[in-house]
């Protein structure tokens, strides 16, 4: 009898112990493990909940993510991306809603500007950890010779013309790995047509013959025709081109602020002379920016959902938002957080503070079956500069992937 009671007590105690330990899986790069260990220690100190950390390198993690969502025993918390990459797994029923965490933490006030990127239907399915803005890098001392950083498209074109006249390549872009080209389509569409229209495009709901998209392609075609992009971009990566920015051989460089980590830390004078500005204004519409968001999600089969939600609540707090995003080299999403950092980080924060909404980047806002071939077509366009060909190819792709014969958004 005593033995049976002891076994029952042991089983109960084990179950209680298991419930106080959550399983966290994240992609990792060198240096990040120590950050996670500190984050976990702080969380455990505050809540008493233990965390079992498992990691994969970034590429393996992206490849295996669908399997991680379905693993048995399941994971409690996973790191992922906002936007369409999130919604595709919501559609498949793999993610648990975390609307209660969003509401209990009052995140609509501090993170409501990115809610469209984590909400699907009537629910929130992820809690943002951090994000990083896209913008244009430049040398301050170089642009001072040509009137300073441009505020609008007309000024931008004027500076590009002056740069080219003086033997300086106006715009650097690396096309070796294809993905940087998407940023030019995204920003031209955001500045000309706004965020709502842009997201309808990435979701396959707009015919590419639409006049609003033809305007985007024409703006893009014009700067290709003027020879403002780097002529050897197809053979170089964006990081190959950064030294040309340092040497004032390139005027402008559209890139995510993650490039801050690539700048030579042993050259503080150079870094002080590098600026980071918002993409120039084109139409008189709201200001929308590109800012990919990293988020935490809870799989539908998470064994400890209550404790997992406590982790999400912790990571969304003002204290955590002030501390951890900077450690990961990114920015806090919580607008109530004020941080003191480098000038470049502060420039990025200023860009996002003025944004009325953010997109995630083309390959995060669009489903992968559409994003990958569209990216190749955008790269081809940079060489051919054939608007008609690009339009026909993109529209054929849209119909193939989405099965739509015409725009389903009549108000546009």
C-alpha positions in Angstrom: 0.0 0.0 0.0 2.8 2.4 1.0 4.7 1.5 -2.1 1.6 2.2 -4.3 1.1 5.6 -2.6 4.8 6.4 -3.1 4.6 5.6 -6.8 1.5 7.8 -7.1 3.3 10.7 -5.4 6.3 10.2 -7.6 4.2 10.3 -10.8 2.4 13.4 -9.6 5.6 15.1 -8.7 7.2 14.3 -12.0 4.1 15.6 -13.8 4.3 18.9 -11.8 8.0 19.1 -12.6 7.5 18.6 -16.3 4.8 21.3 -16.3 7.3 23.8 -14.9 9.8 23.3 -17.7 9.1 24.5 -21.3 10.9 23.4 -24.4 12.2 26.3 -26.5 13.7 25.8 -30.0 15.4 28.6 -31.9 17.7 29.2 -34.8 21.1 30.3 -33.7 24.3 32.0 -34.9 27.6 32.4 -33.1 27.3 34.5 -30.0 23.5 34.1 -29.6 23.6 31.1 -27.3 24.9 33.2 -24.4 22.2 35.8 -25.0 19.5 33.1 -24.8 21.0 31.7 -21.7 20.8 35.1 -20.0 17.2 35.6 -21.3 16.3 32.2 -19.9 17.9 32.9 -16.5 16.0 36.1 -16.2 12.7 34.4 -17.1 13.3 31.6 -14.7 14.2 34.0 -11.9 11.0 36.0 -12.5 8.5 33.0 -13.0 10.2 30.0 -11.5 9.6 28.2 -14.8 12.6 26.3 -16.3 13.5 26.4 -20.0 15.1 23.6 -22.0 16.8 25.3 -24.9 17.4 23.5 -28.2 19.0 25.1 -31.2 19.7 24.6 -34.9 21.6 26.7 -37.4 19.5 29.1 -39.3 19.2 27.3 -42.7 18.4 23.9 -41.1 15.9 25.6 -38.8 14.0 27.2 -41.7 14.0 23.9 -43.6 12.8 21.9 -40.6 10.3 24.3 -39.2 7.2 22.4 -40.4 8.5 19.3 -38.7 9.3 21.2 -35.5 5.7 22.3 -35.4 4.5 18.7 -35.5 7.2 17.1 -33.3 6.3 14.6 -30.6 6.8 15.4 -27.9 6.0 18.9 -29.0 7.9 22.1 -28.5 6.3 24.8 -26.3 7.8 27.9 -28.0 9.4 28.4 -31.4 11.0 31.5 -33.1 9.6 32.4 -36.5 8.8 35.2 -38.9 5.7 37.4 -39.0 3.6 37.9 -42.2 2.7 35.3 -44.7 5.3 32.9 -43.4 3.3 32.9 -40.2 -0.1 32.8 -41.7 0.6 29.8 -43.9 1.1 27.6 -40.8 -2.0 29.2 -39.2 -4.0 28.0 -42.2 -2.7 24.5 -41.7 -3.8 24.5 -38.0 -0.3 24.2 -36.6 -0.3 27.3 -34.4 -2.2 28.2 -31.2 -3.8 31.6 -30.9 -2.2 33.9 -28.3 -4.8 36.6 -28.3 -5.2 36.4 -24.5 -1.5 37.3 -24.1 -1.8 40.2 -26.4 -4.8 41.6 -24.5 -3.5 40.9 -21.0 -0.2 42.6 -21.7 -1.9 45.6 -23.3 0.1 45.1 -26.5 -2.3 46.9 -28.8 -1.1 50.2 -27.3 2.6 49.4 -27.5 2.7 47.1 -30.6 -0.5 47.8 -32.4 1.4 49.3 -35.3 2.5 45.8 -36.3 -0.6 43.9 -35.4 -1.6 43.2 -39.0 1.6 41.1 -39.3 0.7 38.7 -36.4 -3.2 38.6 -36.6 -5.2 36.3 -38.8 -9.0 36.4 -38.7 -10.0 37.4 -35.2 -6.9 36.1 -33.4 -3.3 37.0 -32.7 -1.0 34.0 -33.5 2.5 35.3 -32.5 4.1 37.8 -30.1 6.8 40.0 -31.7 10.3 39.8 -30.3 12.2 42.4 -32.3 12.5 43.9 -35.8 14.9 45.7 -38.1 14.1 48.5 -40.5 15.2 48.8 -44.1 16.6 52.1 -45.3 19.2 53.7 -47.4 22.9 53.9 -46.2 25.1 56.8 -47.4 28.2 58.7 -46.6 27.3 61.9 -44.9 30.4 63.8 -46.1 29.8 62.7 -49.7 26.1 63.8 -49.8 27.0 67.1 -48.2 28.7 67.9 -51.5 25.4 67.4 -53.3 22.9 69.2 -51.0 22.6 66.5 -48.3 20.2 63.5 -47.9 17.2 63.8 -50.2 13.7 63.9 -48.7 11.6 63.1 -51.8 11.9 61.3 -55.1 12.6 64.4 -57.1 15.5 65.3 -54.8 16.7 61.7 -54.9 16.9 61.7 -58.7 18.7 65.0 -58.7 21.4 63.7 -56.3 21.7 60.5 -58.4 22.2 62.6 -61.5 24.9 64.7 -59.8 26.7 61.6 -58.4 26.8 60.0 -61.9 28.1 63.2 -63.4 30.9 63.1 -60.9 31.9 59.5 -61.7 30.2 58.0 -58.6 27.8 55.1 -59.0 24.5 56.4 -57.6 22.9 53.2 -56.3 24.6 50.0 -55.0 22.7 46.8 -55.2 24.0 43.2 -55.0 22.1 40.7 -57.2 24.3 37.6 -56.7 21.9 36.2 -54.2 18.8 37.8 -55.8 16.8 38.7 -52.7 18.0 42.4 -52.3 16.1 43.3 -55.5 12.7 42.6 -53.8 13.3 45.7 -51.6 13.1 48.0 -54.7 9.7 46.6 -55.7 8.5 46.7 -52.1 9.5 50.3 -51.5 8.4 51.7 -54.8 5.0 50.1 -54.3 4.7 51.2 -50.7 5.6 54.8 -51.5 3.4 55.0 -54.6 0.4 52.9 -53.6 0.5 52.3 -49.8 0.6 49.3 -47.5 -2.9 47.9 -48.0 -2.5 47.8 -51.8 1.0 46.3 -51.4 -0.2 43.5 -49.2 -3.0 42.7 -51.6 -0.4 42.4 -54.4 1.8 40.0 -52.3 -1.4 37.9 -51.7 -2.0 37.6 -55.4 -5.2 39.6 -55.4 -4.1 42.3 -57.9 -3.7 41.8 -61.6 -0.2 43.0 -62.6 -1.7 44.9 -65.6 -3.3 47.2 -63.0 -2.4 50.8 -63.7 -1.1 51.3 -60.1 1.4 48.5 -60.6 2.3 49.7 -64.1 3.3 53.0 -62.5 5.6 51.2 -60.0 7.3 49.4 -62.9 7.7 52.6 -64.8 9.4 54.3 -61.9 11.7 51.4 -61.6 12.3 51.2 -65.3 13.3 54.9 -65.4 16.1 54.6 -62.9 17.4 51.5 -64.7 17.3 53.4 -68.0 19.3 56.3 -66.4 22.0 53.9 -65.5 21.9 54.6 -61.8 22.3 51.0 -60.5 25.7 49.4 -60.2 26.6 47.9 -63.6 28.2 44.7 -62.2 25.6 44.1 -59.5 24.5 40.7 -61.0 27.9 39.2 -60.1 28.3 40.8 -56.6 26.6 40.4 -53.3 25.4 43.3 -51.2 28.2 42.7 -48.8 30.8 42.7 -51.6 29.6 46.2 -52.4 29.8 47.7 -48.9 33.5 48.6 -49.3 32.6 50.8 -52.3 30.3 52.7 -50.0 33.2 53.2 -47.6 35.4 54.5 -50.4 32.6 56.9 -51.7 32.4 55.0 -54.9 28.6 54.4 -54.3 26.1 57.1 -53.2 23.1 55.1 -51.9 22.6 51.6 -50.7 19.1 50.2 -49.9 19.6 47.5 -47.2 18.3 46.2 -43.9 19.8 47.6 -40.7 21.3 44.2 -40.0 24.2 45.6 -42.2 25.2 47.6 -39.1 26.9 44.4 -37.9 29.0 44.2 -41.1 30.5 47.7 -40.7 34.2 47.7 -39.7 34.2 48.3 -35.9 37.9 49.2 -36.0 37.1 52.4 -38.0 34.9 54.5 -35.7 35.5 57.7 -37.8 34.1 55.9 -40.9 31.0 54.6 -39.0 30.3 58.1 -37.7 30.2 59.3 -41.3 27.7 56.7 -42.4 24.0 57.7 -42.3 20.8 55.7 -42.6 17.7 57.4 -44.0 14.2 56.4 -45.0 13.4 55.6 -48.6 12.4 58.9 -50.3 8.7 60.0 -50.4 7.0 59.7 -53.7 3.2 60.2 -53.4 1.4 62.1 -50.7 0.2 59.1 -48.8 1.0 57.5 -45.4 4.5 56.5 -44.6 5.0 52.8 -44.5 8.3 51.0 -44.0 9.9 47.6 -44.5 10.6 46.0 -41.2 10.9 42.2 -40.9 9.6 41.0 -37.5 10.9 38.0 -35.6 8.2 36.4 -33.4 7.6 33.7 -30.9 4.8 31.2 -31.5 3.2 28.3 -29.6 2.6 25.1 -31.6 -0.9 23.7 -31.4 0.5 20.5 -29.7 2.6 22.4 -27.1 2.6 20.2 -24.0 2.7 23.3 -21.6 0.7 26.1 -23.2 0.0 27.9 -20.0 3.7 28.2 -19.1 4.6 28.9 -22.8 2.2 31.9 -22.7 4.0 33.2 -19.6 7.2 33.1 -21.7 5.6 35.2 -24.4 4.3 37.6 -21.8 7.8 38.0 -20.4 9.4 38.6 -23.7 6.9 41.3 -24.7 7.4 43.3 -21.5 8.9 46.8 -21.5 11.9 45.5 -19.5 12.6 42.6 -21.9 12.0 44.8 -25.0 14.5 47.3 -23.7 17.2 44.7 -23.0 17.1 41.8 -25.5 16.5 43.2 -29.0 19.7 45.2 -28.8 21.6 42.2 -27.7 20.4 40.4 -30.8 21.5 43.4 -32.9 17.8 44.4 -33.6 15.3 46.9 -32.4 12.5 46.7 -29.8 9.0 46.8 -31.2 7.4 48.1 -28.1 6.9 51.9 -28.7 7.0 52.6 -25.0 10.7 51.6 -24.9 13.4 54.2 -25.2 16.9 53.0 -25.8 20.3 54.7 -26.0 22.5 53.3 -28.7 24.6 54.2 -31.8 23.5 56.9 -34.2 22.7 54.3 -36.9 20.4 52.4 -34.4 18.8 55.7 -33.5 18.3 56.5 -37.2 16.5 53.2 -37.6 14.3 53.8 -34.6 13.4 57.2 -35.9 12.4 55.7 -39.3 10.1 53.2 -37.5 8.7 55.7 -35.1 7.4 57.7 -38.0 5.9 54.7 -39.8 2.1 54.3 -40.0 2.6 50.6 -40.7 5.2 48.1 -41.8 5.5 45.3 -44.4 7.6 42.3 -43.8 9.6 42.0 -47.0 8.3 40.5 -50.2 9.4 36.9 -49.5 7.7 37.0 -46.0 4.5 38.7 -47.1 4.0 36.5 -50.1 3.7 32.7 -50.1 6.9 30.9 -51.0 5.5 29.4 -54.2 4.9 32.9 -55.5 7.8 34.8 -53.9 10.7 32.7 -55.2 9.8 32.8 -59.0 8.7 36.4 -58.7 12.1 37.3 -57.2 13.8 35.7 -60.3 11.6 37.8 -62.6 12.4 41.0 -60.7 16.1 40.2 -61.1 15.6 39.5 -64.8 13.9 42.8 -65.2 16.9 44.6 -63.8 18.8 43.3 -66.8 16.1 43.5 -69.6 14.2 46.6 -68.4 11.2 45.3 -70.2 8.0 46.3 -68.4 5.7 44.5 -70.8 7.6 41.2 -70.4 7.7 41.5 -66.6 4.0 42.3 -66.4 3.0 39.3 -68.6 5.3 36.9 -66.7 4.2 38.0 -63.2 0.5 37.9 -64.2 1.0 34.4 -65.6 2.7 33.4 -62.3 -0.1 35.0 -60.3 -2.8 33.0 -62.1 -0.8 29.8 -61.8 -0.2 30.1 -58.1 -3.5 31.7 -57.0 -5.9 30.5 -59.7 -7.2 34.0 -60.3 -8.2 35.4 -63.6 -8.7 39.0 -62.5 -8.2 41.4 -59.6 -10.5 40.4 -56.7 -10.1 43.8 -55.1 -12.6 45.9 -57.0 -12.1 49.1 -55.0 -8.7 49.5 -56.5 
